[in-house]
Amino acid sequence: MKKIDFVGEVLKKGTTIGAILPSSKSLVRKMLSPVNFRNARIIVELGPGSGMITKEIIRRKNPSAKLLLFEVNAEFYQYLQTIADGQKEIQIFNRSAELLPETLQEEGIGCVDYVISSVPLVVLPKRVSEKIIESAYHSLCEEGLYIQYQYSLTSRRKLKSIFKDVQVDFTIVNVPPAFIYICKR
């Protein structure tokens, strides 16, 4: 499997990559702890980057569950294809998370069970980050969850204005330490 130069991509494309290192195992574990993998039919991951969370989703998900990945970085997009390894239940889109509803419509998908996001909301233009959050909200099934990590509490107010319930978790075992938002419709 091709290795990805994560730090090199951060230096080249820092405005679309919010991390300075790949996600820690602690962050991955906390991000995925609310997910009921046994019952999840459709999972979306926004901004999977080098695939640290993706690999764990693939390992845990029900074999029949669909996984849709949205990655704008061309290098990460190509690398994610090697992780998917031709599995037909995994679709990778080289497009912005803003296009989630349109993409679901194109694929004939009404709603998703989970949207798991590593998109760096605070480094994106405000309108883009708001559209991503709203797109995630409108794409979720009634009992669906939006799980987002960030390195600050800056997005908390916006998330609370859209979702009826927003819980915040935290892990210090990540560089930098991260806040995990678990949002319910």
C-alpha positions as a Markdown table, in Angstrom:
| # | Residue | x | y | z |
|---|---|---|---|---|
| 1 | Met | 0.0 | 0.0 | 0.0 |
| 2 | Lys | 1.3 | 3.5 | -0.9 |
| 3 | Lys | 2.3 | 5.6 | 2.1 |
| 4 | Ile | 1.1 | 9.1 | 2.3 |
| 5 | Asp | 3.2 | 12.1 | 3.3 |
| 6 | Phe | 0.8 | 13.7 | 5.8 |
| 7 | Val | 3.1 | 16.4 | 6.9 |
| 8 | Gly | 4.1 | 17.2 | 3.3 |
| 9 | Glu | 0.4 | 17.6 | 2.4 |
| 10 | Val | -0.2 | 19.9 | 5.4 |
| 11 | Leu | 2.6 | 22.1 | 4.3 |
| 12 | Lys | 1.3 | 22.2 | 0.7 |
| 13 | Lys | -2.4 | 22.5 | 1.4 |
| 14 | Gly | -2.6 | 23.9 | 5.0 |
| 15 | Thr | -5.9 | 25.7 | 4.4 |
| 16 | Thr | -7.9 | 22.5 | 3.8 |
| 17 | Ile | -6.1 | 20.4 | 6.4 |
| 18 | Gly | -6.7 | 21.3 | 10.0 |
| 19 | Ala | -4.4 | 18.8 | 11.6 |
| 20 | Ile | -0.6 | 18.9 | 12.0 |
| 21 | Leu | -0.4 | 15.1 | 12.5 |
| 22 | Pro | -2.8 | 12.2 | 11.8 |
| 23 | Ser | -5.5 | 11.5 | 14.4 |
| 24 | Ser | -4.4 | 9.6 | 17.5 |
| 25 | Lys | -5.9 | 6.2 | 18.4 |
| 26 | Ser | -7.5 | 8.0 | 21.4 |
| 27 | Leu | -9.2 | 10.5 | 19.1 |
| 28 | Val | -10.3 | 7.8 | 16.7 |
| 29 | Arg | -11.8 | 5.7 | 19.6 |
| 30 | Lys | -13.7 | 8.7 | 21.0 |
| 31 | Met | -15.0 | 9.7 | 17.6 |
| 32 | Leu | -16.4 | 6.3 | 16.9 |
| 33 | Ser | -17.6 | 5.4 | 20.4 |
| 34 | Pro | -21.2 | 6.7 | 19.7 |
| 35 | Val | -21.5 | 4.7 | 16.5 |
| 36 | Asn | -23.7 | 1.6 | 16.5 |
| 37 | Phe | -21.8 | -0.3 | 13.8 |
| 38 | Arg | -24.1 | -3.3 | 14.0 |
| 39 | Asn | -27.1 | -1.3 | 12.8 |
| 40 | Ala | -25.5 | 1.5 | 10.7 |
| 41 | Arg | -26.6 | 1.1 | 7.1 |
| 42 | Ile | -24.9 | 4.3 | 5.7 |
| 43 | Ile | -21.9 | 6.1 | 7.2 |
| 44 | Val | -20.4 | 9.3 | 5.7 |
| 45 | Glu | -17.0 | 10.5 | 6.5 |
| 46 | Leu | -16.1 | 14.1 | 5.7 |
| 47 | Gly | -12.4 | 15.0 | 5.3 |
| 48 | Pro | -10.9 | 11.6 | 6.0 |
| 49 | Gly | -7.4 | 12.8 | 5.1 |
| 50 | Ser | -4.9 | 10.0 | 5.6 |
| 51 | Gly | -7.6 | 7.6 | 6.7 |
| 52 | Met | -6.9 | 7.0 | 10.4 |
| 53 | Ile | -10.6 | 7.1 | 11.2 |
| 54 | Thr | -11.5 | 5.5 | 7.9 |
| 55 | Lys | -9.5 | 2.4 | 8.5 |
| 56 | Glu | -11.2 | 1.9 | 11.9 |
| 57 | Ile | -14.7 | 2.4 | 10.3 |
| 58 | Ile | -13.9 | -0.2 | 7.7 |
| 59 | Arg | -12.6 | -2.6 | 10.4 |
| 60 | Arg | -15.8 | -2.2 | 12.5 |
| 61 | Lys | -18.6 | -1.6 | 10.1 |
| 62 | Asn | -21.2 | -4.2 | 9.1 |
| 63 | Pro | -19.9 | -5.7 | 5.8 |
| 64 | Ser | -23.1 | -4.6 | 4.0 |
| 65 | Ala | -23.0 | -1.0 | 5.3 |
| 66 | Lys | -22.1 | 1.7 | 2.8 |
| 67 | Leu | -19.3 | 4.1 | 3.5 |
| 68 | Leu | -19.1 | 7.3 | 1.6 |
| 69 | Leu | -15.9 | 9.4 | 1.8 |
| 70 | Phe | -15.6 | 13.1 | 0.8 |
| 71 | Glu | -12.0 | 14.3 | 0.4 |
| 72 | Val | -10.9 | 17.4 | -1.5 |
| 73 | Asn | -7.2 | 16.8 | -1.3 |
| 74 | Ala | -6.1 | 14.9 | -4.5 |
| 75 | Glu | -3.2 | 13.1 | -2.8 |
| 76 | Phe | -5.4 | 11.9 | 0.1 |
| 77 | Tyr | -8.2 | 11.0 | -2.3 |
| 78 | Gln | -5.8 | 8.7 | -4.3 |
| 79 | Tyr | -4.5 | 7.2 | -1.0 |
| 80 | Leu | -8.0 | 6.5 | 0.2 |
| 81 | Gln | -8.6 | 4.4 | -2.9 |
| 82 | Thr | -5.9 | 2.1 | -1.8 |
| 83 | Ile | -7.5 | 1.8 | 1.6 |
| 84 | Ala | -10.9 | 1.0 | 0.0 |
| 85 | Asp | -9.2 | -1.6 | -2.1 |
| 86 | Gly | -12.0 | -2.0 | -4.5 |
| 87 | Gln | -14.7 | -2.7 | -1.9 |
| 88 | Lys | -18.0 | -1.9 | -3.6 |
| 89 | Glu | -19.6 | -0.7 | -0.4 |
| 90 | Ile | -17.1 | 2.1 | -0.1 |
| 91 | Gln | -17.4 | 5.1 | -2.4 |
| 92 | Ile | -14.8 | 7.9 | -2.5 |
| 93 | Phe | -15.7 | 11.4 | -3.8 |
| 94 | Asn | -13.1 | 14.0 | -4.7 |
| 95 | Arg | -15.4 | 16.8 | -3.8 |
| 96 | Ser | -16.3 | 19.2 | -1.0 |
| 97 | Ala | -18.4 | 18.1 | 1.9 |
| 98 | Glu | -20.7 | 21.0 | 0.9 |
| 99 | Leu | -22.0 | 18.7 | -1.8 |
| 100 | Leu | -23.2 | 16.0 | 0.5 |
| 101 | Pro | -26.9 | 16.4 | -0.2 |
| 102 | Glu | -26.5 | 16.6 | -3.9 |
| 103 | Thr | -24.2 | 13.5 | -3.9 |
| 104 | Leu | -26.7 | 11.5 | -1.8 |
| 105 | Gln | -29.4 | 12.4 | -4.2 |
| 106 | Glu | -27.2 | 11.3 | -7.2 |
| 107 | Glu | -26.6 | 8.0 | -5.4 |
| 108 | Gly | -30.3 | 7.5 | -4.6 |
| 109 | Ile | -29.7 | 7.7 | -0.8 |
| 110 | Gly | -32.4 | 9.4 | 1.2 |
| 111 | Cys | -30.6 | 9.8 | 4.5 |
| 112 | Val | -27.5 | 8.5 | 6.4 |
| 113 | Asp | -27.1 | 7.1 | 9.9 |
| 114 | Tyr | -23.8 | 8.9 | 10.8 |
| 115 | Val | -21.8 | 11.8 | 9.4 |
| 116 | Ile | -18.3 | 11.6 | 10.9 |
| 117 | Ser | -16.3 | 14.8 | 10.2 |
| 118 | Ser | -12.7 | 15.8 | 10.4 |
| 119 | Val | -13.2 | 18.9 | 8.3 |
| 120 | Pro | -11.3 | 21.9 | 9.8 |
| 121 | Leu | -14.4 | 24.1 | 10.1 |
| 122 | Val | -12.6 | 27.1 | 11.7 |
| 123 | Val | -10.0 | 27.4 | 8.9 |
| 124 | Leu | -12.6 | 27.4 | 6.2 |
| 125 | Pro | -14.5 | 30.5 | 5.1 |
| 126 | Lys | -17.5 | 31.0 | 7.5 |
| 127 | Arg | -20.1 | 30.4 | 4.8 |
| 128 | Val | -18.4 | 27.2 | 3.7 |
| 129 | Ser | -18.2 | 25.7 | 7.2 |
| 130 | Glu | -21.9 | 26.7 | 7.9 |
| 131 | Lys | -23.0 | 25.0 | 4.6 |
| 132 | Ile | -21.1 | 21.8 | 5.6 |
| 133 | Ile | -22.8 | 21.7 | 9.0 |
| 134 | Glu | -26.2 | 22.4 | 7.5 |
| 135 | Ser | -25.6 | 19.8 | 4.8 |
| 136 | Ala | -24.7 | 17.2 | 7.4 |
| 137 | Tyr | -27.8 | 18.0 | 9.4 |
| 138 | His | -30.2 | 17.7 | 6.4 |
| 139 | Ser | -28.5 | 14.5 | 5.3 |
| 140 | Leu | -29.0 | 12.6 | 8.6 |
| 141 | Cys | -31.9 | 10.2 | 9.2 |
| 142 | Glu | -34.1 | 11.2 | 12.1 |
| 143 | Glu | -32.0 | 9.2 | 14.7 |
| 144 | Gly | -28.7 | 10.0 | 13.0 |
| 145 | Leu | -25.6 | 11.5 | 14.6 |
| 146 | Tyr | -23.1 | 14.1 | 13.3 |
| 147 | Ile | -19.7 | 13.6 | 15.0 |
| 148 | Gln | -17.2 | 16.3 | 14.4 |
| 149 | Tyr | -13.8 | 17.0 | 16.0 |
| 150 | Gln | -12.1 | 20.4 | 16.3 |
| 151 | Tyr | -9.2 | 21.8 | 18.2 |
| 152 | Ser | -11.3 | 24.5 | 19.9 |
| 153 | Leu | -14.8 | 25.2 | 21.0 |
| 154 | Thr | -15.3 | 27.9 | 18.3 |
| 155 | Ser | -17.9 | 25.8 | 16.4 |
| 156 | Arg | -20.0 | 25.0 | 19.4 |
| 157 | Arg | -22.4 | 27.9 | 19.1 |
| 158 | Lys | -23.1 | 27.2 | 15.5 |
| 159 | Leu | -23.7 | 23.5 | 16.1 |
| 160 | Lys | -26.1 | 24.3 | 19.0 |
| 161 | Ser | -28.1 | 26.6 | 16.7 |
| 162 | Ile | -28.7 | 23.8 | 14.3 |
| 163 | Phe | -28.8 | 20.5 | 16.3 |
| 164 | Lys | -31.2 | 20.0 | 19.2 |
| 165 | Asp | -28.6 | 18.2 | 21.3 |
| 166 | Val | -24.8 | 18.8 | 21.2 |
| 167 | Gln | -22.5 | 16.9 | 23.6 |
| 168 | Val | -18.8 | 17.7 | 23.8 |
| 169 | Asp | -16.1 | 15.2 | 24.7 |
| 170 | Phe | -12.4 | 15.9 | 24.8 |
| 171 | Thr | -9.1 | 14.0 | 24.4 |
| 172 | Ile | -5.8 | 15.3 | 25.5 |
| 173 | Val | -4.1 | 12.3 | 23.8 |
| 174 | Asn | -3.8 | 13.9 | 20.4 |
| 175 | Val | -1.6 | 16.5 | 18.8 |
| 176 | Pro | -3.1 | 19.0 | 19.4 |
| 177 | Pro | -5.7 | 17.9 | 22.0 |
| 178 | Ala | -9.2 | 17.7 | 20.4 |
| 179 | Phe | -12.8 | 18.4 | 21.2 |
| 180 | Ile | -15.4 | 15.9 | 19.9 |
| 181 | Tyr | -18.9 | 17.1 | 19.2 |
| 182 | Ile | -21.7 | 14.5 | 19.2 |
| 183 | Cys | -24.7 | 16.2 | 17.6 |
| 184 | Lys | -28.3 | 14.8 | 17.4 |
| 185 | Arg | -31.1 | 16.1 | 15.1 |
